[in-house]
Amino acid sequence: MWTGFAIINGEIVSFAIINGERSQDKQPSTVSCIIYHFSSVRRTNLHNLHLLRTCRTSIQCTSNNTVMELGSIVDFLDNKVMLITGATGFLAKIFVEKILRVQPNVKKLYLLIRASDGKSALQRFNNEAVAKDLFKLLKEKHGTNLHNFLSQKVTPVDGDITCDDLGVQDSSLKAQMWREVDVVVNAAATTNFDESYDVALNLNTFGAKNVLNFAKKCVNIKLLLHVSTAYVSGEKPGLILETPYYLGESLNGTRGLNIDKERKIVEDKLKELESDNNASQQFIKIAMKELGMLRAQHYGWPNTYVFTKALGEMIIGHLKGDMPVVIVRPTIVTSTFKEPFPGWVEGIR
Ligand SMILES: NC(=O)c1ccc[n+]([C@@H]2O[C@H](COP(=O)([O-])OP(=O)(O)OC[C@H]3O[C@@H](n4cnc5c(N)ncnc54)[C@H](OP(=O)(O)O)[C@@H]3O)[C@@H](O)[C@H]2O)c1
């Protein structure tokens, strides 16, 4: 049996793909990739036929497979170990709070956070997530025991998804993660529409690849959940099919899109700019922003952010092998809907 999950309107939903024989011990090799828009899902639980239909049309699986309802993601997370990137960011901190609240029996959450060491990563998690109002229900529930509970469940890890092995330096910690992690959630990204092309490509495209490679080293891996964006579909009006992107595909039909070539274009441009002694850092940054927008628009995407996110999806789809992958494409998430309470927002970071 293979299970997948996603957050929709702040709720976690789950589903299962069961082979024709309905064997419980089948490997997940029959599932390729599941992609859907948050916007296309109106309700938030598995009884939602719309979601199941969306899954049915989006799952590439063998002819004997069926999509079946699975009890609850809460059960699935019992005793599971997760690695979550981007936990100082808006979406992932909401996700972390929810898991700790609805499934306190989750075994462990490794949170990959940019910091100089583990202590600073913990400090960032406490200041940028736990200290927020978002965590007030957990504070009420656990009272003075909250930090004890968090120290049992949460392990902040200093790292960076633009690096090999996610920049985790401590080799025994890294080996422990590879042994323990069941689920990897990648919510780290740059969301600046006109980000410098080198930064966006490194993070949203090659960072996604690094996360996939790390997940592949986790011997117990059951799922990689990659957070993308609905705007990988560009600005086309009307009904948009929730299909995966294949390597080299462009939005406007322009041929020749090649991710390694894009990296070379970035390297060459940076070399050229840096060889000019008169070019200030500010000038280089503006030039790299312009380059990103030009490359995105050349292939039909409106901006660097969504272009590099689309490339990230492509690279994951291309390299995942038999890794079970779910790609979710939220539209614009503005605030919490119901939980932990309505209307929690975070200003521009
Ligand atoms: N919010 C939305 O409306 C929305 C809509 C559609 C899709 N999404 C997608 O959802 C995901 C999360 O978005 P968000 O709104 O939560 O973004 P966010 O608030 O900007 O958070 C981004 C997170 O990524 C981390 N990060 C950046 N560079 C990193 C690196 N090199 N290594 C490790 N972590 C790094 C940031 O860490 P630092 O704190 O160190 O910068 C931060 O924790 C993104 O993939 C985004 O594309 C968001």
The ligand as an ORCA input file, in Angstrom:
! r2SCAN-3c Opt
* xyz 0 1
  N       2.729     31.513      0.604
  C       2.076     31.325     -0.503
  O       1.055     31.971     -0.786
  C       2.529     30.256     -1.467
  C       1.724     30.007     -2.582
  C       2.120     29.034     -3.474
  C       3.262     28.310     -3.246
  N       4.029     28.582     -2.158
  C       5.223     27.765     -1.979
  O       5.236     27.311     -0.635
  C       6.569     27.211     -0.168
  C       6.705     28.011      1.118
  O       6.360     29.354      0.845
  P       6.279     30.424      1.994
  O       5.270     31.431      1.613
  O       6.204     29.757      3.316
  O       7.717     31.107      1.800
  P       8.590     31.909      2.853
  O       7.758     32.418      3.982
  O       9.375     32.903      2.069
  O       9.579     30.808      3.418
  C      10.618     30.282      2.667
  C      11.430     29.390      3.549
  O      12.480     28.834      2.771
  C      13.687     28.944      3.522
  N      14.874     28.979      2.684
  C      15.218     29.916      1.766
  N      16.400     29.603      1.231
  C      16.816     28.454      1.817
  C      17.966     27.634      1.673
  N      18.937     27.926      0.805
  N      18.057     26.513      2.445
  C      17.095     26.210      3.325
  N      15.977     26.949      3.509
  C      15.845     28.060      2.754
  C      13.517     30.265      4.250
  O      14.482     30.322      5.271
  P      15.079     31.713      5.806
  O      14.156     32.108      6.918
  O      16.436     31.361      6.245
  O      15.048     32.698      4.661
  C      12.081     30.106      4.722
  O      12.039     29.281      5.851
  C       7.460     27.708     -1.298
  O       7.934     26.594     -1.994
  C       6.513     28.491     -2.187
  O       6.921     28.440     -3.525
  C       3.693     29.537     -1.268
*
